Amino acid sequence: MPMLEYQPEAALPEAALPIVYRDDYLVAINKPAGMLVHRTPLARGETRFVVQTLRDQLGCRVYPVHRLDRPTSGLLLFALSPEMATRLCEEFTQQRVEKRYLAVVRGLGPECERLDYALREEDGSRPKVEMPAMDALTEVRRLDSVELPIQVDRYPQTRYSLMEARPLTGRRHQIRRHLSRRGYPIVGDAKHGKGNHNRFFRERLECPGLLLAAVGLSFLHPVRQARVHLSASLSSDLTVLFERFGWAGHVPSSTVHWEDDEVNCALP
């Protein structure tokens, strides 16, 4: 039986990464928006990265088993050994890991829909037209919406929606590209979004970043052989925005739930 260690996010030092779950084999953190997972040519003077910070925080090597875009906040899973990394990576490759995201989009998003637009990879080394198109599938659901009596675009009122997104494949920028292609770009998306809406949120609502958060992760623990469901809280600016829009009931908390447990843990 693995050692279980629950660390309330509020108890961590300011410079530390919030840990949602940790045992002898793996650790899940709540990645801050804007932080790169590891050193890349995109770093451009950055000095703080998730892998190095978490390694120093835990005092051991860590092995990322999936990725989050730099501007995306939320759950990020690491193995604590190469063997465990191989087993967890296989779970992601075989699409046995369930992922849940929350996104704020422009317009009144679809009530419930499956988006299946094929996507070309974006690796930055070759023109996108030279990359093969690959199947991509995302399930989206509108959780709530708001109408503001403010003209941001050509209409006197402006609507925004809170969308739940569950990617069933793992293409680069999949959620961002799928929602934009459907006509509901995520607010704060500099590449696939709309500049006037991004500016409105940055200047009037104090939300300068991408409004996309990875809030749920469910997978089979390779050692315990039980399914674990992790949930991560939102950043403070997103929490304030949700409350302002009347979406407080959709603000998640950091929790750990085991399917075979009678008692589960909710973190403060």
C-alpha positions as CSV (number, residue, x, y, z in Angstrom):
1,M,0.0,0.0,0.0
2,P,1.5,3.4,-1.0
3,M,2.2,6.0,1.5
4,L,-0.4,8.8,1.2
5,E,0.4,12.3,1.9
6,Y,-2.1,15.1,1.6
7,Q,-0.7,18.7,1.6
8,P,-3.2,21.6,1.8
9,E,-2.2,24.1,-0.8
10,A,-2.6,27.0,1.7
11,A,0.1,25.5,4.0
12,L,2.9,25.7,1.4
13,P,5.5,28.4,1.2
14,E,4.9,31.1,-1.3
15,A,7.6,29.9,-3.7
16,A,6.5,26.3,-3.6
17,L,4.3,24.6,-6.1
18,P,0.9,23.6,-4.7
19,I,0.7,19.8,-4.2
20,V,-2.7,18.2,-4.7
21,Y,-1.6,14.6,-4.1
22,R,1.6,12.8,-3.4
23,D,2.7,9.2,-2.5
24,D,5.8,7.1,-2.9
25,Y,5.3,6.7,-6.6
26,L,3.8,9.9,-8.1
27,V,2.9,13.5,-7.3
28,A,0.3,15.8,-8.8
29,I,0.6,19.6,-8.6
30,N,-1.5,22.6,-9.4
31,K,0.6,24.4,-12.0
32,P,0.4,28.2,-12.0
33,A,-0.5,29.8,-15.3
34,G,2.5,31.2,-17.2
35,M,5.1,28.7,-15.9
36,L,7.0,26.5,-18.3
37,V,7.2,22.8,-17.4
38,H,10.8,22.5,-18.4
39,R,13.5,24.4,-20.2
40,T,12.9,24.9,-23.9
41,P,14.0,27.4,-26.6
42,L,10.9,29.3,-25.7
43,A,12.3,30.1,-22.2
44,R,13.7,33.5,-23.3
45,G,15.2,34.5,-20.0
46,E,12.9,32.5,-17.7
47,T,14.7,31.2,-14.6
48,R,11.9,29.2,-12.9
49,F,10.5,25.9,-14.3
50,V,8.2,23.4,-12.9
51,V,10.5,20.4,-13.2
52,Q,13.4,22.0,-11.5
53,T,11.3,23.8,-8.8
54,L,9.4,20.6,-7.9
55,R,12.7,18.6,-7.8
56,D,14.2,21.0,-5.4
57,Q,11.0,21.2,-3.4
58,L,10.7,17.4,-2.9
59,G,14.4,16.7,-2.8
60,C,14.2,14.0,-5.5
61,R,14.0,13.7,-9.3
62,V,10.6,14.0,-10.9
63,Y,9.4,12.8,-14.4
64,P,6.6,14.6,-16.2
65,V,4.2,12.1,-17.8
66,H,2.0,14.7,-19.8
67,R,2.1,18.4,-20.4
68,L,0.2,21.6,-20.0
69,D,0.7,24.7,-22.2
70,R,2.6,27.5,-20.6
71,P,-0.5,29.8,-20.1
72,T,-2.7,26.9,-18.9
73,S,-3.0,26.4,-15.1
74,G,-4.0,23.2,-13.3
75,L,-3.3,19.6,-12.6
76,L,0.1,18.3,-13.8
77,L,1.2,14.7,-12.9
78,F,4.7,13.5,-12.3
79,A,6.2,10.1,-11.7
80,L,8.9,9.7,-9.0
81,S,10.9,7.0,-10.9
82,P,11.6,6.1,-14.6
83,E,9.6,2.9,-14.2
84,M,6.6,4.6,-12.9
85,A,6.9,7.2,-15.6
86,T,6.8,4.5,-18.3
87,R,3.6,3.0,-16.8
88,L,1.8,6.3,-16.4
89,C,2.8,7.5,-19.9
90,E,1.2,4.3,-21.2
91,E,-2.0,5.3,-19.5
92,F,-2.0,8.6,-21.3
93,T,-0.9,7.1,-24.7
94,Q,-3.8,4.5,-24.5
95,Q,-6.2,7.4,-23.6
96,R,-7.2,5.8,-20.3
97,V,-6.8,9.0,-18.4
98,E,-9.8,11.3,-18.0
99,K,-9.1,15.0,-18.1
100,R,-11.5,17.9,-17.3
101,Y,-10.9,21.5,-18.0
102,L,-12.8,24.7,-17.4
103,A,-12.7,27.5,-20.0
104,V,-14.3,31.0,-20.3
105,V,-15.2,31.6,-24.0
106,R,-16.7,34.4,-26.0
107,G,-20.4,34.0,-26.9
108,L,-23.1,31.5,-25.8
109,G,-21.3,28.2,-26.2
110,P,-23.0,24.9,-27.2
111,E,-25.0,23.2,-24.5
112,C,-23.4,19.9,-25.2
113,E,-21.4,18.8,-28.2
114,R,-18.6,16.6,-29.4
115,L,-16.0,18.4,-31.5
116,D,-14.1,16.2,-34.0
117,Y,-12.1,18.6,-36.1
118,A,-8.9,17.0,-37.3
119,L,-5.8,19.0,-36.3
120,R,-2.3,19.4,-37.7
121,E,0.5,19.2,-35.2
122,E,2.2,22.5,-34.2
123,D,5.8,21.6,-33.5
124,G,7.3,25.0,-34.6
125,S,10.0,23.3,-36.7
126,R,8.0,22.9,-40.0
127,P,5.2,24.8,-41.6
128,K,1.8,23.6,-40.4
129,V,0.7,22.7,-43.9
130,E,3.5,20.1,-44.1
131,M,2.3,18.4,-40.9
132,P,-0.2,15.5,-41.2
133,A,-3.7,16.1,-40.0
134,M,-4.7,13.8,-37.1
135,D,-8.0,12.9,-35.5
136,A,-8.9,15.0,-32.5
137,L,-11.9,14.7,-30.3
138,T,-13.2,17.0,-27.5
139,E,-16.4,16.8,-25.6
140,V,-17.7,20.3,-24.5
141,R,-20.6,21.3,-22.3
142,R,-21.9,24.8,-21.3
143,L,-22.1,25.0,-17.5
144,D,-23.2,28.6,-17.3
145,S,-23.2,32.0,-19.1
146,V,-23.4,35.7,-18.5
147,E,-24.5,38.7,-20.5
148,L,-22.8,42.0,-19.8
149,P,-24.4,45.4,-20.8
150,I,-21.1,46.4,-22.4
151,Q,-20.1,46.7,-26.0
152,V,-16.9,44.9,-26.6
153,D,-17.6,43.8,-30.2
154,R,-20.2,45.2,-32.6
155,Y,-23.1,44.4,-30.3
156,P,-24.4,46.5,-27.4
157,Q,-24.3,43.5,-25.1
158,T,-21.6,40.8,-24.7
159,R,-22.0,37.2,-23.8
160,Y,-19.5,34.8,-22.2
161,S,-19.8,31.2,-21.3
162,L,-18.3,28.8,-18.8
163,M,-17.4,25.7,-20.7
164,E,-16.4,22.2,-19.5
165,A,-14.0,20.5,-21.9
166,R,-13.0,16.9,-21.8
167,P,-10.3,16.1,-24.5
168,L,-10.5,12.4,-25.6
169,T,-7.3,12.8,-27.6
170,G,-4.1,14.7,-26.8
171,R,-3.2,17.0,-29.6
172,R,-1.3,20.2,-29.0
173,H,-3.5,23.2,-28.1
174,Q,-6.5,20.9,-28.8
175,I,-9.1,22.6,-26.6
176,R,-8.1,26.0,-27.6
177,R,-8.1,25.2,-31.3
178,H,-11.4,23.2,-31.2
179,L,-13.3,25.9,-29.4
180,S,-11.9,28.6,-31.6
181,R,-12.8,26.6,-34.7
182,R,-16.3,26.1,-33.4
183,G,-16.7,29.9,-33.0
184,Y,-16.2,30.2,-29.3
185,P,-12.5,31.2,-28.7
186,I,-11.2,31.1,-25.1
187,V,-10.7,34.5,-23.5
188,G,-7.0,35.3,-23.2
189,D,-5.9,33.1,-26.0
190,A,-3.4,35.3,-27.9
191,K,-3.0,32.9,-30.8
192,H,-6.6,31.6,-31.4
193,G,-8.7,34.2,-29.6
194,K,-10.0,37.7,-30.2
195,G,-7.8,40.7,-29.2
196,N,-10.7,43.0,-28.2
197,H,-12.1,40.5,-25.8
198,N,-8.7,39.7,-24.4
199,R,-8.0,43.4,-23.8
200,F,-11.4,43.8,-22.1
201,F,-10.7,41.1,-19.6
202,R,-7.1,42.3,-19.1
203,E,-8.0,46.0,-18.6
204,R,-11.5,45.9,-17.1
205,L,-11.7,42.6,-15.2
206,E,-8.0,42.1,-14.1
207,C,-7.7,38.8,-15.9
208,P,-4.7,39.1,-18.2
209,G,-4.1,35.4,-18.9
210,L,-5.6,32.5,-20.7
211,L,-8.9,31.5,-19.0
212,L,-8.3,27.8,-19.2
213,A,-7.6,25.5,-16.2
214,A,-7.1,21.8,-16.0
215,V,-9.2,21.0,-12.9
216,G,-9.8,17.3,-13.1
217,L,-7.6,14.2,-13.6
218,S,-8.7,10.5,-13.2
219,F,-6.5,7.5,-13.8
220,L,-5.7,4.0,-12.5
221,H,-3.0,4.1,-9.9
222,P,-0.3,1.7,-11.2
223,V,0.5,0.3,-7.8
224,R,-2.7,0.5,-5.8
225,Q,-4.7,-0.7,-8.8
226,A,-7.6,1.6,-7.9
227,R,-8.9,4.6,-9.8
228,V,-8.1,8.0,-8.3
229,H,-9.9,11.2,-9.1
230,L,-8.0,14.5,-8.5
231,S,-9.5,17.9,-8.5
232,A,-7.7,21.2,-8.4
233,S,-8.8,24.7,-7.2
234,L,-8.7,27.7,-9.5
235,S,-6.3,30.6,-9.3
236,S,-7.4,33.6,-7.2
237,D,-8.1,35.8,-10.3
238,L,-10.3,33.1,-11.9
239,T,-12.1,32.5,-8.6
240,V,-12.9,36.2,-8.3
241,L,-14.1,36.3,-11.9
242,F,-16.4,33.3,-11.4
243,E,-17.9,35.0,-8.3
244,R,-18.4,38.2,-10.2
245,F,-20.2,36.4,-13.0
246,G,-22.4,34.5,-10.6
247,W,-20.6,31.2,-11.3
248,A,-19.4,30.6,-7.7
249,G,-21.1,27.2,-7.7
250,H,-18.8,26.0,-10.4
251,V,-15.5,26.8,-8.5
252,P,-13.8,23.5,-7.8
253,S,-11.8,22.7,-4.7
254,S,-8.7,20.5,-4.3
255,T,-9.8,17.0,-3.6
256,V,-8.6,13.4,-3.8
257,H,-11.1,10.7,-4.3
258,W,-10.4,6.9,-4.4
259,E,-13.1,4.7,-5.9
260,D,-12.5,2.0,-3.4
261,D,-12.4,4.3,-0.3
262,E,-15.2,4.9,2.1
263,V,-13.6,8.1,3.3
264,N,-12.0,10.5,0.9
265,C,-10.0,13.7,1.4
266,A,-11.1,17.2,0.7
267,L,-8.3,19.7,1.0
268,P,-8.9,23.2,2.5
